[in-house]
Amino acid sequence: MSSSSPSVPSEPPVKAFQKLVNATETPYPAWAFTTGLLMTLPKALKTSTYRPAKGSIAGFGAATALGGYMIYDNDLINGSGFTATWSALYLLVNARASIKQLRPGPVALSGLAVFNTVYYGKRFFFPGSTPLES
């Protein structure tokens, strides 16, 4: 006697990349970038030649934290645009120095900025489309 369970239609598995893209519906990528920036502040205060500079850390950290708060406050479109813009500006100001240093911290910050720029920007410029449409 075999017990057969009713057939439940299975949903396709969500890929890890798709989970990352879906994370832009939350403020967490923006806040991760802010946290990463603020974690570099003590070292920047001790060293005058450290890049990103103190003002850059404070300014971009505050801007992306505000963008994350906008998303947290259910303003997904404007918060996404704000975060994408400030992340792109961070890259314009600091990407070259980050890459030249070849240290994991600054390179990771640039990577987070690229992620925020691309995926929050996608959410801002194309709000109705689903990620990775085929």
Solvent accessible surface area in square Angstrom, and as a share of the most:
residue,aa,sasa,rsa
1,M,246,1.10
2,S,106,0.69
3,S,115,0.74
4,S,102,0.66
5,S,94,0.61
6,P,112,0.71
7,S,111,0.71
8,V,118,0.68
9,P,120,0.76
10,S,105,0.68
11,E,149,0.67
12,P,112,0.71
13,P,120,0.75
14,V,87,0.50
15,K,153,0.65
16,A,79,0.61
17,F,92,0.38
18,Q,44,0.20
19,K,123,0.52
20,L,97,0.48
21,V,1,0.00
22,N,58,0.30
23,A,30,0.24
24,T,1,0.00
25,E,96,0.43
26,T,44,0.26
27,P,11,0.07
28,Y,141,0.54
29,P,14,0.09
30,A,0,0.00
31,W,77,0.27
32,A,47,0.36
33,F,0,0.00
34,T,11,0.07
35,T,72,0.42
36,G,17,0.17
37,L,0,0.00
38,L,83,0.41
39,M,142,0.63
40,T,20,0.11
41,L,49,0.25
42,P,79,0.50
43,K,104,0.44
44,A,1,0.01
45,L,115,0.57
46,K,175,0.74
47,T,55,0.32
48,S,100,0.65
49,T,108,0.63
50,Y,18,0.07
51,R,110,0.40
52,P,1,0.00
53,A,34,0.27
54,K,87,0.37
55,G,55,0.53
56,S,16,0.11
57,I,0,0.00
58,A,54,0.42
59,G,40,0.38
60,F,20,0.08
61,G,1,0.01
62,A,65,0.50
63,A,11,0.09
64,T,0,0.00
65,A,33,0.26
66,L,92,0.46
67,G,0,0.00
68,G,0,0.00
69,Y,116,0.44
70,M,47,0.21
71,I,9,0.05
72,Y,137,0.52
73,D,89,0.46
74,N,142,0.73
75,D,53,0.27
76,L,54,0.27
77,I,69,0.35
78,N,80,0.41
79,G,0,0.00
80,S,0,0.00
81,G,6,0.06
82,F,61,0.25
83,T,0,0.00
84,A,8,0.06
85,T,75,0.44
86,W,82,0.29
87,S,0,0.00
88,A,34,0.26
89,L,66,0.33
90,Y,0,0.00
91,L,35,0.17
92,L,144,0.72
93,V,95,0.54
94,N,5,0.03
95,A,26,0.20
96,R,186,0.68
97,A,30,0.23
98,S,1,0.01
99,I,93,0.47
100,K,151,0.64
101,Q,49,0.22
102,L,146,0.73
103,R,85,0.31
104,P,114,0.72
105,G,37,0.36
106,P,3,0.02
107,V,58,0.33
108,A,59,0.46
109,L,7,0.03
110,S,6,0.04
111,G,39,0.38
112,L,57,0.28
113,A,0,0.00
114,V,73,0.42
115,F,40,0.16
116,N,0,0.00
117,T,34,0.20
118,V,76,0.44
119,Y,40,0.15
120,Y,0,0.00
121,G,7,0.07
122,K,48,0.21
123,R,29,0.10
124,F,73,0.30
125,F,140,0.59
126,F,127,0.53
127,P,78,0.49
128,G,77,0.74
129,S,40,0.26
130,T,86,0.50
131,P,24,0.15
132,L,107,0.53
133,E,117,0.53
134,S,162,1.04
